[in-house]
Amino acid sequence: MRLLPEYSPVKSILLALPYAGGDWDANLSAALECYTDMVEAFIRSDNAINVLLLTQPRSRVENWVSGLALTEKQLQQLQVIRDIAYDDTWVRDFGPLSFNEKGKPQSATCYKTFTFNGWGNKYAYSADDKVSQQLIRYGIGPHLKLNLVVEGGGIEINNAGHLLLNKNCIVTDTRNPNVDMAALEARIKSDLGSGEILWLENIQLTGDDTDGHIDTIARFLNDHTIVACEANTEHHDAESLERLNQQLTDICEQKGWTLAGLPVPVIHSQVDNRILPATYANFLHCNNTLYVPIYGVAEDEKAIAVLQSLAPEKTIVAIRCEALLEQHGSLHCATMQIAR
């Protein structure tokens, strides 16, 4: 079985609603408003997809759902799940990964997840690590749990099986200690059904507590185009951004791929003024739509223009996501697409 690229056909989008008494308390209202915007955008843009929403009693989900500006028919695309516990809201990292049989694009989809340990034991994770297996009763199966510690936001693949990974968030003592690189590569290839692994390293945005997830820095827009945070000597992460672009340039020149740059805005927390890991690379593919996080800054317009020029066949839907940055993630981090 092979891991499907994220631009494969999608039937559902999985999210987990923020809740009172958790990490979001400092900006819970703003976070819930962002989730409102995401769910409304997903359903309005595509009447063929379902939104699966994990909730907790502390989510106050009834009040939240009643505030959605959707028709009764559109609300039928939203499935509220109340019986699966979770610790955090970043379903990208512990949600199910979509697979099908190599060479058979119409074969039945199945799902796998890696072991999740709270981004290297930084945060509570025991409930998160069990979420994907419980989704079997909601039709997301069959499912296989893998022992290797890797988060979904740390994986990026194209149709040819080229796998783009950042060593910083996989080859660590808190995730996969005492690793033999040859054995690790063989294991990853076997688990994901991938071909060549293209490693990046020593790259991380300030404020990113994932240690440098690939979905914050570089993404496949299609099989032969990578978009990435562009180099910027005036940015506080200038050295990391320069390393990123040097490494990606080498890869793209070798493969004959296009490399395009996305601006990297500087966003400060509305809670305590710390620098947040703002990135436009954290977009979500969903069928004919590309959902792009924006932050109410001048760089938004340029990021949308770059993506539209490279993917003219896609409808770009921008969603304000500065509230999500407060917990170190953005749109892609908060969602997991479920392939058809």
Secondary structure as UniProt FT lines:
FT   STRAND          2..3
FT   TURN            6..7
FT   STRAND          10..16
FT   TURN            20..21
FT   TURN            23..24
FT   HELIX           25..27
FT   HELIX           28..45
FT   TURN            47..48
FT   STRAND          50..54
FT   HELIX           57..59
FT   HELIX           61..66
FT   HELIX           72..75
FT   TURN            76..77
FT   STRAND          78..81
FT   HELIX           91..94
FT   STRAND          97..100
FT   TURN            102..103
FT   TURN            105..106
FT   STRAND          110..115
FT   HELIX           118..121
FT   TURN            126..127
FT   HELIX           128..130
FT   HELIX           131..134
FT   HELIX           135..138
FT   STRAND          143..149
FT   HELIX           152..154
FT   STRAND          156..157
FT   TURN            159..160
FT   STRAND          163..166
FT   HELIX           167..169
FT   TURN            173..175
FT   TURN            177..178
FT   HELIX           181..192
FT   STRAND          197..200
FT   TURN            206..207
FT   TURN            209..210
FT   HELIX           214..216
FT   STRAND          218..222
FT   TURN            223..224
FT   STRAND          225..229
FT   TURN            233..234
FT   TURN            236..237
FT   HELIX           238..255
FT   STRAND          258..262
FT   STRAND          267..268
FT   TURN            270..272
FT   STRAND          275..276
FT   STRAND          284..286
FT   TURN            287..288
FT   STRAND          289..294
FT   HELIX           299..310
FT   TURN            312..313
FT   STRAND          315..320
FT   HELIX           322..325
FT   TURN            326..328
FT   TURN            331..334
FT   STRAND          336..339
//
